[in-house]
Amino acid sequence: MQPRPRLLPVVLATAVVPALLVLRLLLDRYVDLRGLGPGLLGRNLVAEFALMVATVVIVAWARWWRPTGLVGPWKQPWWTALAAVWLLLTLLLGLPVLPRQGILAPLPQVLVLAAMVGFCEETLTRGVMLYGLSKYGPLIGGLVSAAIFGGLHSLNYFQGVPVSYLVDQVITAALVGLMFAGLRLRMLTLWPMIAAHATVDVPGLLAGYPLNVAPEAPMVIVVSIGLMLPFGMAGLGLLLWEQLNGRNPLVDR
C-alpha cells in the first residue's frame, strides 16, 4: 500500500535548501575547492552532492520512492513534448553565451553539477512537496509547490545575484514549477522533468552562474516572463483539469 501524503517531509524538503546555502557559504570561506573547477564550481559540486544525499535520505525515510515519481509507471509520454518545447526555447536563449573562448573547459564538472541540481530540485519540489501537499488537492499542491520553488530561488541573492535578475528568476521559476507540476500529474514519473531541468541549467553554469550574472533591464524581465507565461498557464490548466474533475492522480493509484 502506498504511503499517504503528509506535511513533515514537505517541511524537511523546504528547509534543506537554505541549509545547503549555509554549507556553500562555509565552504567558500574555509575550504579551497578550486581544484574541482573555476569560480564557485568546486564548492557548488560539494554542496550539491550533500543536498543529493539529504534528498535521498528524505525520500527513503518517508518511503516515497513511488509517490515522488522516482519509481513507477510513465503514463501519457506525449506530454513530454511540452517540456521539450520549453527546453528548446530556453536553450536557444541561453546558447549565445557559449562561444566565448575556454567556456567549455569545465564541461565535465558542469554536467555532473547540472545532473545533481536537476535530480535534487525536481525530487524535492515536484516529488516530495507536490505529493505531500496533494492531500489538499492537485491545484493547491501544484500552486504551493510552484510558489515554494520560485521563492527558494530568491536565496541566490546571498550568492551575489543582482536583484533585477532575481525578480526574473523567481517569477519564471514559479511558472516553470506550475508547468512541471501539471506534467507530473499527467505522466506520474519524475524523470522527464529531471532531465529537462538538468539540461537547461548547463549553459548558465558554463557561463559562470552565479558569479557572471549581469543586472537585467526591465524590458528584458518583461520579455523573459512573457515567454515563460504560456508554459506556466499550460501547467495551471492541467492542474485545474484534475481539480475540476475530482481526480488526484498522485494519490488515487
FENKA-V352404 format. One record per residue. PHI is phi in whole degrees, 0 to 359 (none if undefined). BURIAL is b if it has 9 or more other C-alpha atoms within 8 Angstrom, else e. Layout:
phi: <PHI PHI>
burial: <BURIAL BURIAL>
This chain:
phi: <none 288 300 281 294 212 270 301 300 295 298 296 296 287 286 290 288 300 297 298 300 300 298 299 295 293 298 296 274 244 235 268 244 295 294 273 157 287 62 266 298 297 294 292 298 293 295 290 297 297 294 297 298 297 297 297 297 297 296 293 298 283 58 250 299 283 300 277 87 286 228 129 285 244 265 45 297 296 294 301 301 296 295 294 296 301 298 298 298 293 294 298 285 265 295 302 282 281 294 301 299 82 290 272 302 271 305 302 294 295 297 295 297 298 297 291 297 300 296 293 292 288 295 287 267 281 262 294 296 297 290 300 277 293 298 264 107 296 292 297 301 293 295 290 296 292 295 296 300 294 297 296 291 294 295 294 304 283 257 93 287 301 299 298 294 297 303 298 296 296 290 293 296 296 293 296 299 296 298 293 296 298 294 298 293 278 259 72 293 263 296 299 291 299 296 295 298 298 295 288 277 298 301 296 293 296 282 101 301 263 287 265 243 267 301 252 288 307 293 297 297 297 295 299 295 298 291 274 302 300 291 296 291 296 296 298 298 294 294 297 301 294 295 290 267 68 252 221 302 287 257 275 206>
burial: <e e e e b b e e b b e b b b e b b b e b b e b b e b b b e e e e e b e b b b e b b b b b b e b b b b b b e b b e e b b b e e e b b b b b b b b e e e e e e e b b e e b b e b b e e b b e e b e e b b e e e e b e e b e e b b b b b b b b b b b b b b b b b b b b b b b b b b b e b b b b b b b b b b b b b b b b b b b b b e e e b b e b b b b b b b b b b b b b b b b b b b b b b b b b b b e e b b b b b b b b b b b b b b b b b b b e b e e e e e e e b e e b b e e b b e b b b b b b b b b b e b b e e e b b b b b e e>
